């Protein structure tokens, strides 16, 4: 780091540019998969509450399983497969 105000300004500008590149280069699928992984891992549960964490994980996994089963059943009823 430098004490020069211009150097500090350029450094802040460079960091901002790197953050924009990182954000803009993220793929849609990668971003969605990351959010889904955080959602199903229960990352939004309160800290230190293991029951809440595992309850969210189990509930979200069962809901995903339910959606898959219902989609299969709908496809079977419509004679798609």
mmCIF file of the N, C-alpha and C atoms, coordinates in Angstrom:
data_MODEL
# 
_entry.id   MODEL 
# 
loop_
_atom_site.group_PDB 
_atom_site.id 
_atom_site.type_symbol 
_atom_site.label_atom_id 
_atom_site.label_alt_id 
_atom_site.label_comp_id 
_atom_site.label_asym_id 
_atom_site.label_entity_id 
_atom_site.label_seq_id 
_atom_site.pdbx_PDB_ins_code 
_atom_site.Cartn_x 
_atom_site.Cartn_y 
_atom_site.Cartn_z 
_atom_site.occupancy 
_atom_site.B_iso_or_equiv 
_atom_site.pdbx_formal_charge 
_atom_site.auth_seq_id 
_atom_site.auth_comp_id 
_atom_site.auth_asym_id 
_atom_site.auth_atom_id 
_atom_site.pdbx_PDB_model_num 
ATOM 1   N N  . UNK A 1 1  ? 0.839   -1.169  0.000   1.00 0.00 ? 1  UNK A N  1 
ATOM 2   C CA . UNK A 1 1  ? 0.000   0.000   0.000   1.00 0.00 ? 1  UNK A CA 1 
ATOM 3   C C  . UNK A 1 1  ? 0.886   1.235   0.000   1.00 0.00 ? 1  UNK A C  1 
ATOM 4   N N  . UNK A 1 2  ? 0.369   2.245   -0.583  1.00 0.00 ? 2  UNK A N  1 
ATOM 5   C CA . UNK A 1 2  ? 1.121   3.484   -0.691  1.00 0.00 ? 2  UNK A CA 1 
ATOM 6   C C  . UNK A 1 2  ? 0.355   4.616   -0.013  1.00 0.00 ? 2  UNK A C  1 
ATOM 7   N N  . UNK A 1 3  ? 1.073   5.616   0.449   1.00 0.00 ? 3  UNK A N  1 
ATOM 8   C CA . UNK A 1 3  ? 0.440   6.776   1.087   1.00 0.00 ? 3  UNK A CA 1 
ATOM 9   C C  . UNK A 1 3  ? -0.006  7.802   0.068   1.00 0.00 ? 3  UNK A C  1 
ATOM 10  N N  . UNK A 1 4  ? 0.341   7.591   -1.172  1.00 0.00 ? 4  UNK A N  1 
ATOM 11  C CA . UNK A 1 4  ? -0.023  8.500   -2.253  1.00 0.00 ? 4  UNK A CA 1 
ATOM 12  C C  . UNK A 1 4  ? -1.533  8.416   -2.502  1.00 0.00 ? 4  UNK A C  1 
ATOM 13  N N  . UNK A 1 5  ? -2.254  9.546   -2.463  1.00 0.00 ? 5  UNK A N  1 
ATOM 14  C CA . UNK A 1 5  ? -3.702  9.513   -2.690  1.00 0.00 ? 5  UNK A CA 1 
ATOM 15  C C  . UNK A 1 5  ? -4.066  8.970   -4.072  1.00 0.00 ? 5  UNK A C  1 
ATOM 16  N N  . UNK A 1 6  ? -3.246  9.284   -5.070  1.00 0.00 ? 6  UNK A N  1 
ATOM 17  C CA . UNK A 1 6  ? -3.520  8.757   -6.417  1.00 0.00 ? 6  UNK A CA 1 
ATOM 18  C C  . UNK A 1 6  ? -3.345  7.255   -6.442  1.00 0.00 ? 6  UNK A C  1 
ATOM 19  N N  . UNK A 1 7  ? -2.334  6.762   -5.714  1.00 0.00 ? 7  UNK A N  1 
ATOM 20  C CA . UNK A 1 7  ? -2.097  5.311   -5.670  1.00 0.00 ? 7  UNK A CA 1 
ATOM 21  C C  . UNK A 1 7  ? -3.234  4.583   -4.975  1.00 0.00 ? 7  UNK A C  1 
ATOM 22  N N  . UNK A 1 8  ? -3.737  5.154   -3.893  1.00 0.00 ? 8  UNK A N  1 
ATOM 23  C CA . UNK A 1 8  ? -4.856  4.548   -3.170  1.00 0.00 ? 8  UNK A CA 1 
ATOM 24  C C  . UNK A 1 8  ? -6.111  4.557   -4.042  1.00 0.00 ? 8  UNK A C  1 
ATOM 25  N N  . UNK A 1 9  ? -6.300  5.639   -4.779  1.00 0.00 ? 9  UNK A N  1 
ATOM 26  C CA . UNK A 1 9  ? -7.452  5.740   -5.664  1.00 0.00 ? 9  UNK A CA 1 
ATOM 27  C C  . UNK A 1 9  ? -7.370  4.699   -6.780  1.00 0.00 ? 9  UNK A C  1 
ATOM 28  N N  . UNK A 1 10 ? -6.187  4.560   -7.340  1.00 0.00 ? 10 UNK A N  1 
ATOM 29  C CA . UNK A 1 10 ? -6.006  3.574   -8.419  1.00 0.00 ? 10 UNK A CA 1 
ATOM 30  C C  . UNK A 1 10 ? -6.189  2.160   -7.891  1.00 0.00 ? 10 UNK A C  1 
ATOM 31  N N  . UNK A 1 11 ? -5.718  1.920   -6.668  1.00 0.00 ? 11 UNK A N  1 
ATOM 32  C CA . UNK A 1 11 ? -5.863  0.597   -6.068  1.00 0.00 ? 11 UNK A CA 1 
ATOM 33  C C  . UNK A 1 11 ? -7.343  0.266   -5.839  1.00 0.00 ? 11 UNK A C  1 
ATOM 34  N N  . UNK A 1 12 ? -8.107  1.222   -5.326  1.00 0.00 ? 12 UNK A N  1 
ATOM 35  C CA . UNK A 1 12 ? -9.534  1.018   -5.110  1.00 0.00 ? 12 UNK A CA 1 
ATOM 36  C C  . UNK A 1 12 ? -10.254 0.793   -6.436  1.00 0.00 ? 12 UNK A C  1 
ATOM 37  N N  . UNK A 1 13 ? -9.851  1.536   -7.458  1.00 0.00 ? 13 UNK A N  1 
ATOM 38  C CA . UNK A 1 13 ? -10.449 1.381   -8.781  1.00 0.00 ? 13 UNK A CA 1 
ATOM 39  C C  . UNK A 1 13 ? -10.134 0.005   -9.358  1.00 0.00 ? 13 UNK A C  1 
ATOM 40  N N  . UNK A 1 14 ? -8.909  -0.464  -9.153  1.00 0.00 ? 14 UNK A N  1 
ATOM 41  C CA . UNK A 1 14 ? -8.518  -1.782  -9.655  1.00 0.00 ? 14 UNK A CA 1 
ATOM 42  C C  . UNK A 1 14 ? -9.289  -2.889  -8.943  1.00 0.00 ? 14 UNK A C  1 
ATOM 43  N N  . UNK A 1 15 ? -9.471  -2.759  -7.627  1.00 0.00 ? 15 UNK A N  1 
ATOM 44  C CA . UNK A 1 15 ? -10.235 -3.761  -6.876  1.00 0.00 ? 15 UNK A CA 1 
ATOM 45  C C  . UNK A 1 15 ? -11.690 -3.791  -7.339  1.00 0.00 ? 15 UNK A C  1 
ATOM 46  N N  . UNK A 1 16 ? -12.252 -2.617  -7.580  1.00 0.00 ? 16 UNK A N  1 
ATOM 47  C CA . UNK A 1 16 ? -13.631 -2.547  -8.059  1.00 0.00 ? 16 UNK A CA 1 
ATOM 48  C C  . UNK A 1 16 ? -13.759 -3.197  -9.434  1.00 0.00 ? 16 UNK A C  1 
ATOM 49  N N  . UNK A 1 17 ? -12.776 -2.974  -10.289 1.00 0.00 ? 17 UNK A N  1 
ATOM 50  C CA . UNK A 1 17 ? -12.803 -3.581  -11.630 1.00 0.00 ? 17 UNK A CA 1 
ATOM 51  C C  . UNK A 1 17 ? -12.702 -5.096  -11.538 1.00 0.00 ? 17 UNK A C  1 
ATOM 52  N N  . UNK A 1 18 ? -11.858 -5.601  -10.648 1.00 0.00 ? 18 UNK A N  1 
ATOM 53  C CA . UNK A 1 18 ? -11.728 -7.048  -10.474 1.00 0.00 ? 18 UNK A CA 1 
ATOM 54  C C  . UNK A 1 18 ? -13.024 -7.656  -9.939  1.00 0.00 ? 18 UNK A C  1 
ATOM 55  N N  . UNK A 1 19 ? -13.685 -6.985  -9.036  1.00 0.00 ? 19 UNK A N  1 
ATOM 56  C CA . UNK A 1 19 ? -14.970 -7.471  -8.515  1.00 0.00 ? 19 UNK A CA 1 
ATOM 57  C C  . UNK A 1 19 ? -16.025 -7.513  -9.613  1.00 0.00 ? 19 UNK A C  1 
ATOM 58  N N  . UNK A 1 20 ? -16.053 -6.499  -10.481 1.00 0.00 ? 20 UNK A N  1 
ATOM 59  C CA . UNK A 1 20 ? -17.013 -6.486  -11.603 1.00 0.00 ? 20 UNK A CA 1 
ATOM 60  C C  . UNK A 1 20 ? -16.744 -7.636  -12.553 1.00 0.00 ? 20 UNK A C  1 
ATOM 61  N N  . UNK A 1 21 ? -15.466 -7.880  -12.841 1.00 0.00 ? 21 UNK A N  1 
ATOM 62  C CA . UNK A 1 21 ? -15.117 -8.990  -13.737 1.00 0.00 ? 21 UNK A CA 1 
ATOM 63  C C  . UNK A 1 21 ? -15.537 -10.310 -13.119 1.00 0.00 ? 21 UNK A C  1 
ATOM 64  N N  . UNK A 1 22 ? -15.278 -10.487 -11.843 1.00 0.00 ? 22 UNK A N  1 
ATOM 65  C CA . UNK A 1 22 ? -15.648 -11.726 -11.151 1.00 0.00 ? 22 UNK A CA 1 
ATOM 66  C C  . UNK A 1 22 ? -17.160 -11.915 -11.180 1.00 0.00 ? 22 UNK A C  1 
ATOM 67  N N  . UNK A 1 23 ? -17.908 -10.865 -10.883 1.00 0.00 ? 23 UNK A N  1 
ATOM 68  C CA . UNK A 1 23 ? -19.369 -10.943 -10.862 1.00 0.00 ? 23 UNK A CA 1 
ATOM 69  C C  . UNK A 1 23 ? -19.938 -11.198 -12.255 1.00 0.00 ? 23 UNK A C  1 
ATOM 70  N N  . UNK A 1 24 ? -19.409 -10.504 -13.262 1.00 0.00 ? 24 UNK A N  1 
ATOM 71  C CA . UNK A 1 24 ? -19.948 -10.614 -14.614 1.00 0.00 ? 24 UNK A CA 1 
ATOM 72  C C  . UNK A 1 24 ? -19.546 -11.907 -15.310 1.00 0.00 ? 24 UNK A C  1 
ATOM 73  N N  . UNK A 1 25 ? -18.438 -12.505 -14.911 1.00 0.00 ? 25 UNK A N  1 
ATOM 74  C CA . UNK A 1 25 ? -17.991 -13.715 -15.580 1.00 0.00 ? 25 UNK A CA 1 
ATOM 75  C C  . UNK A 1 25 ? -18.628 -14.967 -15.002 1.00 0.00 ? 25 UNK A C  1 
ATOM 76  N N  . UNK A 1 26 ? -19.377 -14.822 -13.918 1.00 0.00 ? 26 UNK A N  1 
ATOM 77  C CA . UNK A 1 26 ? -20.039 -15.967 -13.321 1.00 0.00 ? 26 UNK A CA 1 
ATOM 78  C C  . UNK A 1 26 ? -21.138 -16.458 -14.249 1.00 0.00 ? 26 UNK A C  1 
ATOM 79  N N  . UNK A 1 27 ? -21.168 -17.747 -14.497 1.00 0.00 ? 27 UNK A N  1 
ATOM 80  C CA . UNK A 1 27 ? -22.174 -18.299 -15.395 1.00 0.00 ? 27 UNK A CA 1 
ATOM 81  C C  . UNK A 1 27 ? -23.507 -18.410 -14.677 1.00 0.00 ? 27 UNK A C  1 
ATOM 82  N N  . UNK A 1 28 ? -24.554 -18.442 -15.443 1.00 0.00 ? 28 UNK A N  1 
ATOM 83  C CA . UNK A 1 28 ? -25.895 -18.550 -14.873 1.00 0.00 ? 28 UNK A CA 1 
ATOM 84  C C  . UNK A 1 28 ? -26.049 -19.891 -14.161 1.00 0.00 ? 28 UNK A C  1 
ATOM 85  N N  . UNK A 1 29 ? -25.591 -20.955 -14.794 1.00 0.00 ? 29 UNK A N  1 
ATOM 86  C CA . UNK A 1 29 ? -25.717 -22.281 -14.198 1.00 0.00 ? 29 UNK A CA 1 
ATOM 87  C C  . UNK A 1 29 ? -24.885 -22.386 -12.923 1.00 0.00 ? 29 UNK A C  1 
ATOM 88  N N  . UNK A 1 30 ? -23.679 -21.865 -12.958 1.00 0.00 ? 30 UNK A N  1 
ATOM 89  C CA . UNK A 1 30 ? -22.824 -21.916 -11.775 1.00 0.00 ? 30 UNK A CA 1 
ATOM 90  C C  . UNK A 1 30 ? -23.414 -21.136 -10.625 1.00 0.00 ? 30 UNK A C  1 
ATOM 91  N N  . UNK A 1 31 ? -23.955 -19.986 -10.921 1.00 0.00 ? 31 UNK A N  1 
ATOM 92  C CA . UNK A 1 31 ? -24.580 -19.159 -9.897  1.00 0.00 ? 31 UNK A CA 1 
ATOM 93  C C  . UNK A 1 31 ? -25.811 -19.859 -9.326  1.00 0.00 ? 31 UNK A C  1 
ATOM 94  N N  . UNK A 1 32 ? -26.623 -20.438 -10.177 1.00 0.00 ? 32 UNK A N  1 
ATOM 95  C CA . UNK A 1 32 ? -27.829 -21.127 -9.725  1.00 0.00 ? 32 UNK A CA 1 
ATOM 96  C C  . UNK A 1 32 ? -27.483 -22.357 -8.895  1.00 0.00 ? 32 UNK A C  1 
ATOM 97  N N  . UNK A 1 33 ? -26.492 -23.092 -9.331  1.00 0.00 ? 33 UNK A N  1 
ATOM 98  C CA . UNK A 1 33 ? -26.087 -24.285 -8.584  1.00 0.00 ? 33 UNK A CA 1 
ATOM 99  C C  . UNK A 1 33 ? -25.533 -23.909 -7.218  1.00 0.00 ? 33 UNK A C  1 
ATOM 100 N N  . UNK A 1 34 ? -24.802 -22.824 -7.143  1.00 0.00 ? 34 UNK A N  1 
ATOM 101 C CA . UNK A 1 34 ? -24.264 -22.376 -5.868  1.00 0.00 ? 34 UNK A CA 1 
ATOM 102 C C  . UNK A 1 34 ? -25.383 -21.980 -4.915  1.00 0.00 ? 34 UNK A C  1 
ATOM 103 N N  . UNK A 1 35 ? -26.363 -21.231 -5.418  1.00 0.00 ? 35 UNK A N  1 
ATOM 104 C CA . UNK A 1 35 ? -27.494 -20.843 -4.568  1.00 0.00 ? 35 UNK A CA 1 
ATOM 105 C C  . UNK A 1 35 ? -28.303 -22.059 -4.138  1.00 0.00 ? 35 UNK A C  1 
ATOM 106 N N  . UNK A 1 36 ? -28.493 -23.018 -5.041  1.00 0.00 ? 36 UNK A N  1 
ATOM 107 C CA . UNK A 1 36 ? -29.241 -24.228 -4.700  1.00 0.00 ? 36 UNK A CA 1 
ATOM 108 C C  . UNK A 1 36 ? -28.503 -25.036 -3.634  1.00 0.00 ? 36 UNK A C  1 
ATOM 109 N N  . UNK A 1 37 ? -27.197 -25.146 -3.759  1.00 0.00 ? 37 UNK A N  1 
ATOM 110 C CA . UNK A 1 37 ? -26.414 -25.876 -2.762  1.00 0.00 ? 37 UNK A CA 1 
ATOM 111 C C  . UNK A 1 37 ? -26.520 -25.205 -1.397  1.00 0.00 ? 37 UNK A C  1 
ATOM 112 N N  . UNK A 1 38 ? -26.467 -23.885 -1.364  1.00 0.00 ? 38 UNK A N  1 
ATOM 113 C CA . UNK A 1 38 ? -26.612 -23.174 -0.095  1.00 0.00 ? 38 UNK A CA 1 
ATOM 114 C C  . UNK A 1 38 ? -28.022 -23.360 0.467   1.00 0.00 ? 38 UNK A C  1 
ATOM 115 N N  . UNK A 1 39 ? -29.022 -23.356 -0.400  1.00 0.00 ? 39 UNK A N  1 
ATOM 116 C CA . UNK A 1 39 ? -30.404 -23.517 0.038   1.00 0.00 ? 39 UNK A CA 1 
ATOM 117 C C  . UNK A 1 39 ? -30.616 -24.893 0.663   1.00 0.00 ? 39 UNK A C  1 
ATOM 118 N N  . UNK A 1 40 ? -30.180 -25.944 -0.032  1.00 0.00 ? 40 UNK A N  1 
ATOM 119 C CA . UNK A 1 40 ? -30.411 -27.295 0.457   1.00 0.00 ? 40 UNK A CA 1 
ATOM 120 C C  . UNK A 1 40 ? -29.509 -27.670 1.630   1.00 0.00 ? 40 UNK A C  1 
ATOM 121 N N  . UNK A 1 41 ? -28.412 -26.958 1.841   1.00 0.00 ? 41 UNK A N  1 
ATOM 122 C CA . UNK A 1 41 ? -27.559 -27.231 2.993   1.00 0.00 ? 41 UNK A CA 1 
ATOM 123 C C  . UNK A 1 41 ? -28.071 -26.549 4.248   1.00 0.00 ? 41 UNK A C  1 
ATOM 124 N N  . UNK A 1 42 ? -29.079 -25.695 4.121   1.00 0.00 ? 42 UNK A N  1 
ATOM 125 C CA . UNK A 1 42 ? -29.640 -25.010 5.276   1.00 0.00 ? 42 UNK A CA 1 
ATOM 126 C C  . UNK A 1 42 ? -28.757 -23.883 5.769   1.00 0.00 ? 42 UNK A C  1 
ATOM 127 N N  . UNK A 1 43 ? -28.052 -23.238 4.871   1.00 0.00 ? 43 UNK A N  1 
ATOM 128 C CA . UNK A 1 43 ? -27.123 -22.172 5.243   1.00 0.00 ? 43 UNK A CA 1 
ATOM 129 C C  . UNK A 1 43 ? -27.826 -20.983 5.892   1.00 0.00 ? 43 UNK A C  1 
ATOM 130 N N  . UNK A 1 44 ? -29.133 -20.858 5.694   1.00 0.00 ? 44 UNK A N  1 
ATOM 131 C CA . UNK A 1 44 ? -29.866 -19.736 6.262   1.00 0.00 ? 44 UNK A CA 1 
ATOM 132 C C  . UNK A 1 44 ? -30.408 -20.026 7.656   1.00 0.00 ? 44 UNK A C  1 
ATOM 133 N N  . UNK A 1 45 ? -30.089 -21.187 8.226   1.00 0.00 ? 45 UNK A N  1 
ATOM 134 C CA . UNK A 1 45 ? -30.536 -21.530 9.578   1.00 0.00 ? 45 UNK A CA 1 
ATOM 135 C C  . UNK A 1 45 ? -29.768 -20.702 10.605  1.00 0.00 ? 45 UNK A C  1 
ATOM 136 N N  . UNK A 1 46 ? -30.393 -20.428 11.742  1.00 0.00 ? 46 UNK A N  1 
ATOM 137 C CA . UNK A 1 46 ? -29.691 -19.667 12.789  1.00 0.00 ? 46 UNK A CA 1 
ATOM 138 C C  . UNK A 1 46 ? -28.444 -20.396 13.272  1.00 0.00 ? 46 UNK A C  1 
ATOM 139 N N  . UNK A 1 47 ? -27.411 -19.650 13.598  1.00 0.00 ? 47 UNK A N  1 
ATOM 140 C CA . UNK A 1 47 ? -26.165 -20.253 14.078  1.00 0.00 ? 47 UNK A CA 1 
ATOM 141 C C  . UNK A 1 47 ? -26.391 -20.950 15.411  1.00 0.00 ? 47 UNK A C  1 
ATOM 142 N N  . UNK A 1 48 ? -25.799 -22.124 15.540  1.00 0.00 ? 48 UNK A N  1 
ATOM 143 C CA . UNK A 1 48 ? -25.846 -22.852 16.799  1.00 0.00 ? 48 UNK A CA 1 
ATOM 144 C C  . UNK A 1 48 ? -27.110 -23.667 17.012  1.00 0.00 ? 48 UNK A C  1 
ATOM 145 N N  . UNK A 1 49 ? -28.046 -23.627 16.090  1.00 0.00 ? 49 UNK A N  1 
ATOM 146 C CA . UNK A 1 49 ? -29.295 -24.370 16.240  1.00 0.00 ? 49 UNK A CA 1 
ATOM 147 C C  . UNK A 1 49 ? -29.253 -25.583 15.310  1.00 0.00 ? 49 UNK A C  1 
ATOM 148 N N  . UNK A 1 50 ? -28.719 -26.683 15.818  1.00 0.00 ? 50 UNK A N  1 
ATOM 149 C CA . UNK A 1 50 ? -28.524 -27.874 14.979  1.00 0.00 ? 50 UNK A CA 1 
ATOM 150 C C  . UNK A 1 50 ? -29.848 -28.516 14.581  1.00 0.00 ? 50 UNK A C  1 
ATOM 151 N N  . UNK A 1 51 ? -30.848 -28.442 15.445  1.00 0.00 ? 51 UNK A N  1 
ATOM 152 C CA . UNK A 1 51 ? -32.154 -29.026 15.129  1.00 0.00 ? 51 UNK A CA 1 
ATOM 153 C C  . UNK A 1 51 ? -32.782 -28.278 13.952  1.00 0.00 ? 51 UNK A C  1 
ATOM 154 N N  . UNK A 1 52 ? -32.720 -26.957 14.006  1.00 0.00 ? 52 UNK A N  1 
ATOM 155 C CA . UNK A 1 52 ? -33.257 -26.140 12.915  1.00 0.00 ? 52 UNK A CA 1 
ATOM 156 C C  . UNK A 1 52 ? -32.509 -26.416 11.614  1.00 0.00 ? 52 UNK A C  1 
ATOM 157 N N  . UNK A 1 53 ? -31.195 -26.529 11.697  1.00 0.00 ? 53 UNK A N  1 
ATOM 158 C CA . UNK A 1 53 ? -30.375 -26.803 10.517  1.00 0.00 ? 53 UNK A CA 1 
ATOM 159 C C  . UNK A 1 53 ? -30.772 -28.128 9.871   1.00 0.00 ? 53 UNK A C  1 
ATOM 160 N N  . UNK A 1 54 ? -30.824 -29.201 10.673  1.00 0.00 ? 54 UNK A N  1 
ATOM 161 C CA . UNK A 1 54 ? -31.160 -30.504 10.110  1.00 0.00 ? 54 UNK A CA 1 
ATOM 162 C C  . UNK A 1 54 ? -32.625 -30.587 9.705   1.00 0.00 ? 54 UNK A C  1 
ATOM 163 N N  . UNK A 1 55 ? -33.493 -29.877 10.400  1.00 0.00 ? 55 UNK A N  1 
ATOM 164 C CA . UNK A 1 55 ? -34.892 -29.839 9.998   1.00 0.00 ? 55 UNK A CA 1 
ATOM 165 C C  . UNK A 1 55 ? -35.057 -29.220 8.625   1.00 0.00 ? 55 UNK A C  1 
ATOM 166 N N  . UNK A 1 56 ? -34.323 -28.136 8.387   1.00 0.00 ? 56 UNK A N  1 
ATOM 167 C CA . UNK A 1 56 ? -34.385 -27.495 7.064   1.00 0.00 ? 56 UNK A CA 1 
ATOM 168 C C  . UNK A 1 56 ? -33.801 -28.397 5.987   1.00 0.00 ? 56 UNK A C  1 
ATOM 169 N N  . UNK A 1 57 ? -32.689 -29.040 6.284   1.00 0.00 ? 57 UNK A N  1 
ATOM 170 C CA . UNK A 1 57 ? -32.071 -29.938 5.294   1.00 0.00 ? 57 UNK A CA 1 
ATOM 171 C C  . UNK A 1 57 ? -33.013 -31.076 4.930   1.00 0.00 ? 57 UNK A C  1 
ATOM 172 N N  . UNK A 1 58 ? -33.585 -31.711 5.952   1.00 0.00 ? 58 UNK A N  1 
ATOM 173 C CA . UNK A 1 58 ? -34.482 -32.848 5.708   1.00 0.00 ? 58 UNK A CA 1 
ATOM 174 C C  . UNK A 1 58 ? -35.741 -32.393 4.972   1.00 0.00 ? 58 UNK A C  1 
ATOM 175 N N  . UNK A 1 59 ? -36.331 -31.298 5.416   1.00 0.00 ? 59 UNK A N  1 
ATOM 176 C CA . UNK A 1 59 ? -37.553 -30.797 4.776   1.00 0.00 ? 59 UNK A CA 1 
ATOM 177 C C  . UNK A 1 59 ? -37.340 -30.421 3.324   1.00 0.00 ? 59 UNK A C  1 
ATOM 178 N N  . UNK A 1 60 ? -36.250 -29.763 3.050   1.00 0.00 ? 60 UNK A N  1 
ATOM 179 C CA . UNK A 1 60 ? -35.986 -29.340 1.668   1.00 0.00 ? 60 UNK A CA 1 
ATOM 180 C C  . UNK A 1 60 ? -35.651 -30.525 0.774   1.00 0.00 ? 60 UNK A C  1 
ATOM 181 N N  . UNK A 1 61 ? -34.975 -31.523 1.326   1.00 0.00 ? 61 UNK A N  1 
ATOM 182 C CA . UNK A 1 61 ? -34.676 -32.723 0.541   1.00 0.00 ? 61 UNK A CA 1 
ATOM 183 C C  . UNK A 1 61 ? -35.955 -33.491 0.245   1.00 0.00 ? 61 UNK A C  1 
ATOM 184 N N  . UNK A 1 62 ? -36.831 -33.618 1.246   1.00 0.00 ? 62 UNK A N  1 
ATOM 185 C CA . UNK A 1 62 ? -38.105 -34.304 1.016   1.00 0.00 ? 62 UNK A CA 1 
ATOM 186 C C  . UNK A 1 62 ? -38.984 -33.553 0.016   1.00 0.00 ? 62 UNK A C  1 
ATOM 187 N N  . UNK A 1 63 ? -38.942 -32.231 0.059   1.00 0.00 ? 63 UNK A N  1 
ATOM 188 C CA . UNK A 1 63 ? -39.751 -31.471 -0.907  1.00 0.00 ? 63 UNK A CA 1 
ATOM 189 C C  . UNK A 1 63 ? -39.223 -31.665 -2.325  1.00 0.00 ? 63 UNK A C  1 
ATOM 190 N N  . UNK A 1 64 ? -37.909 -31.715 -2.490  1.00 0.00 ? 64 UNK A N  1 
ATOM 191 C CA . UNK A 1 64 ? -37.338 -31.975 -3.809  1.00 0.00 ? 64 UNK A CA 1 
ATOM 192 C C  . UNK A 1 64 ? -37.725 -33.367 -4.293  1.00 0.00 ? 64 UNK A C  1 
ATOM 193 N N  . UNK A 1 65 ? -37.658 -34.347 -3.402  1.00 0.00 ? 65 UNK A N  1 
ATOM 194 C CA . UNK A 1 65 ? -38.063 -35.705 -3.752  1.00 0.00 ? 65 UNK A CA 1 
ATOM 195 C C  . UNK A 1 65 ? -39.539 -35.735 -4.153  1.00 0.00 ? 65 UNK A C  1 
ATOM 196 N N  . UNK A 1 66 ? -40.376 -34.994 -3.429  1.00 0.00 ? 66 UNK A N  1 
ATOM 197 C CA . UNK A 1 66 ? -41.801 -34.924 -3.757  1.00 0.00 ? 66 UNK A CA 1 
ATOM 198 C C  . UNK A 1 66 ? -42.042 -34.327 -5.132  1.00 0.00 ? 66 UNK A C  1 
ATOM 199 N N  . UNK A 1 67 ? -41.302 -33.283 -5.487  1.00 0.00 ? 67 UNK A N  1 
ATOM 200 C CA . UNK A 1 67 ? -41.451 -32.666 -6.810  1.00 0.00 ? 67 UNK A CA 1 
ATOM 201 C C  . UNK A 1 67 ? -41.062 -33.658 -7.903  1.00 0.00 ? 67 UNK A C  1 
ATOM 202 N N  . UNK A 1 68 ? -39.983 -34.400 -7.688  1.00 0.00 ? 68 UNK A N  1 
ATOM 203 C CA . UNK A 1 68 ? -39.543 -35.386 -8.684  1.00 0.00 ? 68 UNK A CA 1 
ATOM 204 C C  . UNK A 1 68 ? -40.598 -36.477 -8.843  1.00 0.00 ? 68 UNK A C  1 
ATOM 205 N N  . UNK A 1 69 ? -41.131 -36.971 -7.735  1.00 0.00 ? 69 UNK A N  1 
ATOM 206 C CA . UNK A 1 69 ? -42.162 -38.017 -7.806  1.00 0.00 ? 69 UNK A CA 1 
ATOM 207 C C  . UNK A 1 69 ? -43.418 -37.498 -8.499  1.00 0.00 ? 69 UNK A C  1 
ATOM 208 N N  . UNK A 1 70 ? -43.851 -36.292 -8.157  1.00 0.00 ? 70 UNK A N  1 
ATOM 209 C CA . UNK A 1 70 ? -45.042 -35.736 -8.811  1.00 0.00 ? 70 UNK A CA 1 
ATOM 210 C C  . UNK A 1 70 ? -44.812 -35.489 -10.305 1.00 0.00 ? 70 UNK A C  1 
ATOM 211 N N  . UNK A 1 71 ? -43.616 -35.060 -10.684 1.00 0.00 ? 71 UNK A N  1 
ATOM 212 C CA . UNK A 1 71 ? -43.314 -34.869 -12.110 1.00 0.00 ? 71 UNK A CA 1 
ATOM 213 C C  . UNK A 1 71 ? -43.346 -36.211 -12.835 1.00 0.00 ? 71 UNK A C  1 
ATOM 214 N N  . UNK A 1 72 ? -42.789 -37.249 -12.197 1.00 0.00 ? 72 UNK A N  1 
ATOM 215 C CA . UNK A 1 72 ? -42.821 -38.572 -12.820 1.00 0.00 ? 72 UNK A CA 1 
ATOM 216 C C  . UNK A 1 72 ? -44.266 -39.043 -12.966 1.00 0.00 ? 72 UNK A C  1 
ATOM 217 N N  . UNK A 1 73 ? -45.073 -38.856 -11.909 1.00 0.00 ? 73 UNK A N  1 
ATOM 218 C CA . UNK A 1 73 ? -46.462 -39.291 -11.942 1.00 0.00 ? 73 UNK A CA 1 
ATOM 219 C C  . UNK A 1 73 ? -47.248 -38.560 -13.032 1.00 0.00 ? 73 UNK A C  1 
ATOM 220 N N  . UNK A 1 74 ? -47.024 -37.254 -13.160 1.00 0.00 ? 74 UNK A N  1 
ATOM 221 C CA . UNK A 1 74 ? -47.696 -36.488 -14.206 1.00 0.00 ? 74 UNK A CA 1 
ATOM 222 C C  . UNK A 1 74 ? -47.294 -37.004 -15.587 1.00 0.00 ? 74 UNK A C  1 
ATOM 223 N N  . UNK A 1 75 ? -46.013 -37.244 -15.784 1.00 0.00 ? 75 UNK A N  1 
ATOM 224 C CA . UNK A 1 75 ? -45.560 -37.788 -17.056 1.00 0.00 ? 75 UNK A CA 1 
ATOM 225 C C  . UNK A 1 75 ? -46.156 -39.145 -17.347 1.00 0.00 ? 75 UNK A C  1 
ATOM 226 N N  . UNK A 1 76 ? -46.289 -39.960 -16.314 1.00 0.00 ? 76 UNK A N  1 
ATOM 227 C CA . UNK A 1 76 ? -46.892 -41.281 -16.483 1.00 0.00 ? 76 UNK A CA 1 
ATOM 228 C C  . UNK A 1 76 ? -48.374 -41.151 -16.835 1.00 0.00 ? 76 UNK A C  1 
ATOM 229 N N  . UNK A 1 77 ? -49.084 -40.236 -16.188 1.00 0.00 ? 77 UNK A N  1 
ATOM 230 C CA . UNK A 1 77 ? -50.514 -40.047 -16.465 1.00 0.00 ? 77 UNK A CA 1 
ATOM 231 C C  . UNK A 1 77 ? -50.752 -39.493 -17.870 1.00 0.00 ? 77 UNK A C  1 
ATOM 232 N N  . UNK A 1 78 ? -49.836 -38.643 -18.331 1.00 0.00 ? 78 UNK A N  1 
ATOM 233 C CA . UNK A 1 78 ? -49.965 -38.085 -19.673 1.00 0.00 ? 78 UNK A CA 1 
ATOM 234 C C  . UNK A 1 78 ? -49.368 -38.992 -20.746 1.00 0.00 ? 78 UNK A C  1 
ATOM 235 N N  . UNK A 1 79 ? -48.890 -40.141 -20.325 1.00 0.00 ? 79 UNK A N  1 
ATOM 236 C CA . UNK A 1 79 ? -48.287 -41.144 -21.214 1.00 0.00 ? 79 UNK A CA 1 
ATOM 237 C C  . UNK A 1 79 ? -47.080 -40.580 -21.976 1.00 0.00 ? 79 UNK A C  1 
ATOM 238 N N  . UNK A 1 80 ? -46.300 -39.726 -21.268 1.00 0.00 ? 80 UNK A N  1 
ATOM 239 C CA . UNK A 1 80 ? -45.068 -39.216 -21.840 1.00 0.00 ? 80 UNK A CA 1 
ATOM 240 C C  . UNK A 1 80 ? -44.004 -40.291 -21.754 1.00 0.00 ? 80 UNK A C  1 
ATOM 241 N N  . UNK A 1 81 ? -44.064 -41.098 -20.684 1.00 0.00 ? 81 UNK A N  1 
ATOM 242 C CA . UNK A 1 81 ? -43.153 -42.234 -20.527 1.00 0.00 ? 81 UNK A CA 1 
ATOM 243 C C  . UNK A 1 81 ? -43.867 -43.365 -19.878 1.00 0.00 ? 81 UNK A C  1 
# 
